[in-house]
Amino acid sequence: MSDLLERLRTELPAEALITDPDVTASYAHDMASFCEAGTPAVVVLPRTVEQVQHVMRTATALRVPVVPQGARTGLSGAANASDGCIVLSLVKMDRILEISPVDRIAVVEPGVINAVLSRAVNEHGLYYPPDPSSWETCTIGGNIGTASGGLCCVKYGVTAEYVLGLDVVLADGRLLTTGRRTAKGVAGYDLTRLFVGSEGSLGIVVKAVLALKPQPPQQLVLAAEFASAAAACDAVCRIMERGHTPSLLELMDRTTVRAVNELASMGLPETTEALLLCAFDTPDPAADLAAVGALCTAAGATEVVPADNPAESELLLQARRMSLTALETVKSATMIDDVCVPRSRLGAMLEGTAAIAEEYGLTIGVCSHAGDGNTHPVVCFDHTDADESRRARESFDAIMALGLELGGTITGEHGVGVLKKEWLARELGETGIELQRGIKAAFDPLGLLNPGKLF
């Protein structure tokens, strides 16, 4: 420990090092439940690329594991510390280095907050689409590490589709530049895409070149109430089958709607079994909403309410944005699943999740990015009750098994981390895991970067 600190201090200012155990303990884990976390030896908060390189050279020399972190808003334990590790928090590297309206790119450091970047590019008439629900606090580096999504993915896609290039400090301290600033480029293997979603296991992202889009018109939102989740999922299939491209297509089940009502008195009908929110940011969103409203009615919607203006639209979206917070008030703890299935199997996913809730005697609310089949079943449980905690964990596994049975994946945007290591092996299979471990070894032969995550 003393040798580690002495070496780190040679090229790091005193304020970049945290050794107080009471403070370092607060950096030990992210927001995931049921994920073990160790005790870090030190927390380092670098401000420059050179400081990150020094940390990695020191770690390599002393064979000390390094756990990269952003804002720790993750839900899979990917940022959890291991015993004796260096926690490398990138939150102080928070500069927007460039915004180019001509090239439609932004160049940023990893600690930039998603919402800060979004607002900055808006001032140039540009748009950075990825918008995780934690966008006011999560960092771009963390978004890259977990390949984050958000509400607008149905039209605009996830973080991976906006990362053009990266500067990455490798395990031995070398600096690697990947990708490009150009609109097109196919030179060599796509190492940029390899780092996106790698959860800090291959290198430390210290700069990113991000693609931007022209800022779209303000969206209008429609809310449709259904007497069953199956009917709402049928409406989703009809919308997508007809070729519509909504900017948002979200679904909340009965449990979620009631939790939101309880928390915020939103006035949503207690009889609602499923609430579907659909938005368009097209030149004529009212016409698009009318067409979708007709499809919802044909699928069995009991009421369809289109917004007349952006202010009304924002009110309708408040309920969806409050979903996770509302479900957290149902019990003392939650486990948030992240299973993505083909859109055509969304109804089966919701029906199966409801059956799992009944089987295990638990409250499980589902909010979903319905347009891309990404469901977030939220298992609510009393963490002081050992039996209920056991059932919560078992139901979580049952939900992931259901997702795979339906042709889906164990994670659409939250990542694997510690929470889903076992399930990653089941999804990828023996050959897939073997090849992924080989890639890990090529970049990190000593296994120092975020050990114990993914596999």
LINDADA-V152907 format. One record per residue. RES is the residue in one small letter. SS is DSSP state (H for helix, E for strand, - for the rest). PHI is phi in radians with two decimals (NA if undefined). OMEGA is omega in whole degrees, 0 to 359 (none if undefined). Layout:
res: {RES	RES}
ss: {SS	SS}
phi: {PHI	PHI}
omega: {OMEGA	OMEGA}
This chain:
res: {m	s	d	l	l	e	r	l	r	t	e	l	p	a	e	a	l	i	t	d	p	d	v	t	a	s	y	a	h	d	m	a	s	f	c	e	a	g	t	p	a	v	v	v	l	p	r	t	v	e	q	v	q	h	v	m	r	t	a	t	a	l	r	v	p	v	v	p	q	g	a	r	t	g	l	s	g	a	a	n	a	s	d	g	c	i	v	l	s	l	v	k	m	d	r	i	l	e	i	s	p	v	d	r	i	a	v	v	e	p	g	v	i	n	a	v	l	s	r	a	v	n	e	h	g	l	y	y	p	p	d	p	s	s	w	e	t	c	t	i	g	g	n	i	g	t	a	s	g	g	l	c	c	v	k	y	g	v	t	a	e	y	v	l	g	l	d	v	v	l	a	d	g	r	l	l	t	t	g	r	r	t	a	k	g	v	a	g	y	d	l	t	r	l	f	v	g	s	e	g	s	l	g	i	v	v	k	a	v	l	a	l	k	p	q	p	p	q	q	l	v	l	a	a	e	f	a	s	a	a	a	a	c	d	a	v	c	r	i	m	e	r	g	h	t	p	s	l	l	e	l	m	d	r	t	t	v	r	a	v	n	e	l	a	s	m	g	l	p	e	t	t	e	a	l	l	l	c	a	f	d	t	p	d	p	a	a	d	l	a	a	v	g	a	l	c	t	a	a	g	a	t	e	v	v	p	a	d	n	p	a	e	s	e	l	l	l	q	a	r	r	m	s	l	t	a	l	e	t	v	k	s	a	t	m	i	d	d	v	c	v	p	r	s	r	l	g	a	m	l	e	g	t	a	a	i	a	e	e	y	g	l	t	i	g	v	c	s	h	a	g	d	g	n	t	h	p	v	v	c	f	d	h	t	d	a	d	e	s	r	r	a	r	e	s	f	d	a	i	m	a	l	g	l	e	l	g	g	t	i	t	g	e	h	g	v	g	v	l	k	k	e	w	l	a	r	e	l	g	e	t	g	i	e	l	q	r	g	i	k	a	a	f	d	p	l	g	l	l	n	p	g	k	l	f}
ss: {-	H	H	H	H	H	H	H	H	-	-	-	-	H	H	H	E	E	-	-	H	H	H	H	H	H	H	-	-	-	-	-	-	-	-	-	-	-	-	-	-	E	E	E	-	-	-	-	H	H	H	H	H	H	H	H	H	H	H	H	H	H	-	-	-	E	E	E	E	-	-	-	-	-	-	-	-	-	-	-	-	-	-	-	-	E	E	E	E	-	-	-	-	-	-	E	E	E	E	E	-	-	-	-	E	E	E	E	-	-	-	-	E	H	H	H	H	H	H	H	H	H	-	-	-	E	E	-	-	-	-	-	-	-	-	-	-	-	E	H	H	H	H	H	H	H	-	-	-	-	-	-	H	H	H	H	-	-	H	H	H	H	E	E	E	E	E	E	E	-	-	-	-	-	E	E	E	E	E	-	-	-	-	-	-	-	-	-	-	-	H	H	H	H	H	-	-	-	-	-	-	-	-	E	E	E	E	E	E	E	E	-	E	E	-	-	-	-	-	E	E	E	E	E	E	E	-	-	H	H	H	H	H	H	H	H	H	H	H	H	H	-	-	-	-	-	-	E	E	E	E	E	E	H	H	H	H	H	H	H	H	H	H	H	-	-	-	-	-	-	-	-	-	E	E	E	E	E	E	E	-	-	-	-	H	H	H	H	H	H	H	H	H	H	H	H	H	H	H	-	E	E	E	E	E	E	-	-	-	H	H	H	H	H	H	H	H	H	H	H	H	-	H	H	H	H	H	H	-	-	-	-	E	E	E	E	-	-	E	E	-	-	H	H	H	H	H	H	H	H	H	H	H	H	H	H	H	H	H	H	-	-	E	E	E	E	E	E	E	H	H	H	-	E	E	E	E	E	E	E	E	-	-	-	-	H	H	H	H	H	H	H	H	H	H	H	H	H	H	H	H	H	H	H	H	-	-	-	E	-	-	-	-	-	-	-	-	-	-	-	H	H	H	H	H	H	H	H	H	H	H	H	H	H	H	H	H	H	H	H	H	H	H	-	-	-	-	-	E	-	-	-	-	-	-}
phi: {NA	-1.14	-1.13	-1.03	-1.13	-1.08	-1.18	-1.08	-1.17	-1.12	-2.32	-2.16	-1.21	-1.00	-1.23	-1.49	-1.99	-2.11	-2.13	-1.06	-1.01	-1.17	-1.47	-1.09	-1.07	-1.27	-1.73	-1.36	-2.68	-1.69	-1.72	-1.39	-1.62	1.04	-2.13	-1.17	-2.40	-1.64	-1.89	-1.23	-1.33	-2.80	-1.93	-2.00	-2.10	-1.27	-2.08	-2.33	-1.09	-1.07	-1.19	-1.12	-1.07	-1.10	-1.05	-1.23	-1.13	-1.14	-1.07	-1.15	-1.08	-1.75	1.03	-1.81	-1.17	-2.21	-1.99	-1.28	-2.46	-1.92	-1.53	1.07	-1.61	-1.14	-2.19	-2.27	1.39	-1.16	-1.78	-1.25	-1.27	-1.96	-1.01	1.32	-1.45	-1.61	-1.49	-1.84	-1.59	-1.66	-1.17	-1.42	-1.58	-2.17	-1.66	-1.53	-1.46	-2.85	-2.28	-2.02	-1.14	-1.28	-1.42	0.95	-2.37	-2.20	-2.00	-2.40	-1.49	-1.22	-1.50	-1.14	-1.28	-0.93	-1.14	-1.12	-1.11	-1.00	-1.20	-1.15	-1.29	-1.01	-1.14	-1.79	1.31	-2.02	-2.52	-1.88	-1.19	-0.95	-2.42	-0.96	-1.07	-1.64	-1.07	-1.31	-2.25	-1.30	-1.79	-1.10	-1.06	-1.15	-1.05	-1.18	-1.06	-1.92	0.94	-1.07	-2.03	2.69	-1.23	-1.63	-1.05	-0.99	-1.84	-1.86	1.47	-1.80	-0.93	-0.97	-1.41	-2.08	-1.66	-1.56	-2.75	-2.45	-1.84	-2.29	-1.52	-1.41	-1.03	-1.58	1.71	-1.19	-1.79	-1.96	-1.91	-2.10	1.32	-2.83	-1.92	-1.50	-1.18	-2.27	2.99	-2.35	-1.40	1.35	-1.10	-1.47	-1.20	-1.01	-1.13	-1.14	-1.28	-1.23	1.57	-1.47	0.97	1.22	-1.60	-2.01	3.05	-1.86	-1.23	-2.05	-2.79	-2.37	-1.77	-2.00	-1.36	-2.13	-2.13	-1.07	-1.16	-1.37	-1.06	-1.10	-1.45	-1.97	-2.07	-2.09	-1.99	-2.20	-1.74	-2.28	-1.50	-2.74	-1.14	-1.07	-1.15	-1.12	-1.18	-1.09	-1.10	-1.03	-1.10	-1.12	-1.08	-1.26	-1.09	-1.39	1.52	-1.26	-2.18	-1.16	-1.43	-2.82	-2.59	-2.08	-2.26	-2.17	-1.47	-0.98	-1.04	-1.19	-1.03	-1.20	-1.13	-1.13	-1.03	-1.13	-1.34	-2.21	0.86	-1.29	1.38	-1.28	-1.04	-1.15	-1.41	-1.18	-1.58	-2.76	-2.07	-1.90	-1.97	-2.27	-2.30	-2.31	-2.04	-1.46	-1.06	-2.27	-1.12	-1.07	-1.16	-1.13	-1.13	-1.09	-1.13	-1.21	-1.03	-1.13	-1.18	-1.12	-1.06	-1.11	-1.45	1.95	-1.05	-1.47	-2.74	-2.22	-2.18	-1.50	-1.36	-1.61	-2.69	-1.05	-1.13	-1.13	-1.07	-1.11	-1.10	-1.14	-1.36	-0.99	-1.05	-1.14	-1.17	-1.57	-0.96	-1.14	-1.07	-1.14	-1.18	-1.17	-1.53	-1.19	-2.40	-1.34	-2.57	-2.41	-2.08	-1.81	-1.47	-2.64	-1.73	-1.98	-2.19	-0.98	-0.94	-1.16	-1.87	-1.05	-1.05	-1.13	-1.13	-1.20	-1.11	-1.16	-1.14	-1.07	-1.17	-1.14	-1.03	-1.19	-1.07	-1.68	1.12	-2.20	-1.60	-2.25	-1.68	-2.17	-2.05	-2.46	-1.39	-1.06	-1.11	-2.10	1.32	-1.54	-1.75	-2.15	-1.18	-1.95	-1.49	-1.76	-2.70	-1.61	-1.22	-1.51	-1.76	-1.06	-1.19	-1.18	-1.12	-1.09	-1.13	-1.09	-1.14	-1.16	-1.18	-1.02	-1.13	-1.10	-1.16	-1.16	-1.08	-1.05	-1.02	-1.16	-1.07	-1.54	1.48	-1.78	-2.29	-1.26	-2.68	-1.68	-2.77	-1.57	1.59	-1.72	0.97	-1.59	-1.06	-2.11	-0.98	-1.03	-1.33	-1.09	-1.08	-1.18	-1.28	-1.46	1.46	-1.08	-1.16	-1.07	-1.14	-1.04	-1.19	-1.15	-1.13	-1.14	-1.12	-0.99	-1.13	-1.16	-1.53	-2.45	-1.08	-1.56	1.17	-1.58	-1.52	0.82	-1.12	1.49	-1.78	1.23	-2.71}
omega: {181	179	178	182	180	180	179	183	182	181	178	176	184	184	180	183	176	181	179	184	180	179	181	178	180	177	190	187	174	188	182	173	175	179	180	177	180	181	181	175	183	172	180	178	182	175	182	176	181	179	176	179	179	179	183	176	178	180	180	181	184	181	179	178	181	178	178	179	168	182	178	175	183	186	181	182	182	181	182	180	169	183	176	184	164	170	182	182	185	188	179	175	194	181	166	188	184	168	183	177	180	180	182	176	167	176	189	170	189	183	179	179	182	183	178	177	182	181	180	181	176	180	178	181	183	189	172	192	186	186	177	182	178	190	179	182	184	184	178	178	177	177	179	182	182	181	187	176	180	185	187	186	184	180	192	177	187	185	184	183	182	179	182	183	182	161	186	172	182	185	181	177	177	179	179	173	181	171	194	169	186	179	179	177	182	182	175	177	181	180	179	182	179	180	181	183	183	174	176	183	182	182	182	178	180	175	180	171	186	176	178	176	173	180	182	173	176	184	170	188	173	174	179	179	181	179	176	176	180	179	179	179	175	178	178	180	179	181	183	180	181	174	178	179	179	176	180	177	190	181	175	179	184	181	181	179	181	177	178	177	182	183	192	180	183	179	177	183	180	180	182	176	177	178	180	177	180	181	174	174	180	177	180	185	180	179	178	179	178	179	179	177	178	178	178	178	179	180	177	178	178	176	178	185	176	177	179	184	182	180	176	178	180	177	179	181	181	182	180	182	181	189	184	178	181	181	177	180	182	179	184	182	177	166	185	179	187	184	180	180	173	182	183	180	183	179	179	178	180	178	179	178	177	178	178	178	180	182	184	178	184	170	178	177	180	166	192	165	192	183	176	174	183	182	176	173	183	180	181	183	178	185	178	180	186	181	180	177	177	180	178	181	179	179	177	179	180	179	179	177	177	179	179	178	181	178	183	181	184	177	177	185	183	180	185	179	176	191	189	180	180	184	175	179	179	182	186	183	186	181	179	179	179	180	179	176	177	177	177	182	180	181	188	188	180	179	184	187	175	183	177	179	177	181	none}
